[in-house]
Every structure is written in structure tokens, then in C-alpha cells.
Amino acid sequence: GKRFLRVNMKLLTWDEEQAAQMKEDAVINAKVRSSILELLSLQYAAPLVTPEGKEELKKAIAEPVAETVGEELKVTDVLFVEFVVQ
């Protein structure tokens, strides 16, 4: 059946200038959010409730951000602040 996923996360990067630009630029912010939402909509609940599944999701989120932004922005970590699967 259908499941509900609520995620609140922080993306960490080494470059403070790029991080600030990504946060402040509405277009870049929207592109990053959209790519993450598209990725999340393809997920299944069963793997996400395991530690391994969460780790794979972190990797999957970090990889496409640079492509979405169109710059050499490297996400060094994805921190889940809130993660609920119902």
C-alpha cells in the first residue's frame, strides 16, 4: 500500500561560499529540492526503515546535487534531522 515519508535534512559541503549561494539563490534551492523530492518519490518504505537503506538514501541524495546545481558542488554528508516512515 501507500506509505508516507517525512524527511528533514541538512546538506553539508566543504565550500561555505557555494553553500551560501545554494541556500540564498531561490532557483538553485528549488532545483535541489525538486531533484531530492523526485528521488524520494521513487523510494519504497521497506528499505528506508533499515540503517543500510538510510545510508544508501544519503548517498543517492548527495550524488545528483552537483548535477542539479550545474556546478562542482560536492555534498560531503547528508544529515537526517527528522525521518518518519508511516
C-alpha positions in Angstrom: 0.0 0.0 0.0 0.9 3.7 0.0 3.2 4.9 2.7 4.1 8.4 4.0 7.7 9.7 4.3 8.6 12.8 6.1 12.2 13.9 5.9 14.0 17.0 7.2 17.7 17.1 6.3 20.8 19.2 6.1 23.3 19.0 3.2 26.9 19.5 4.3 29.6 20.8 1.9 33.2 21.9 2.3 32.8 25.2 0.4 31.0 27.8 2.5 30.6 30.2 -0.4 28.8 27.6 -2.6 26.7 26.5 0.4 25.6 30.1 1.0 24.8 30.6 -2.7 22.8 27.4 -2.8 20.9 28.5 0.3 20.2 32.1 -0.9 19.5 31.6 -4.6 15.9 30.7 -4.9 16.3 29.0 -8.3 19.2 26.8 -7.2 17.3 26.0 -3.9 14.2 25.0 -5.9 16.2 22.8 -8.3 17.9 21.0 -5.4 14.7 20.5 -3.6 12.9 19.2 -6.7 15.6 16.7 -7.5 15.5 15.4 -3.9 11.7 15.1 -4.0 11.8 13.3 -7.3 14.3 10.8 -5.8 12.3 10.4 -2.6 9.1 9.7 -4.6 10.8 6.7 -6.2 11.7 5.0 -2.9 10.0 2.1 -1.2 9.3 2.1 2.6 10.8 -1.3 3.5 14.4 -0.4 2.7 14.1 3.0 4.2 13.4 1.7 7.7 16.8 -0.1 7.9 20.1 1.6 8.7 21.5 0.3 5.4 18.6 1.8 3.5 19.1 5.2 5.1 22.8 5.1 4.3 22.0 4.2 0.6 19.5 7.1 0.5 22.1 9.5 1.8 24.4 8.5 -1.0 21.6 8.8 -3.5 20.8 12.3 -2.4 24.4 13.5 -2.3 25.2 12.4 -5.8 22.7 14.3 -8.0 23.0 17.7 -6.2 26.1 18.8 -8.2 24.4 17.8 -11.4 21.2 19.7 -10.4 23.1 22.9 -9.5 25.3 22.7 -12.5 28.5 23.4 -10.5 31.2 21.5 -8.8 29.3 21.4 -5.5 30.3 18.4 -3.5 27.9 17.3 -0.8 30.1 15.8 1.9 27.3 14.4 4.0 23.5 14.3 4.3 22.2 14.6 7.9 18.7 13.4 8.6 17.2 15.8 11.2 13.8 14.1 11.0 13.0 10.8 9.3 9.5 9.3 9.7 8.0 6.4 7.6 4.3 5.6 8.2 
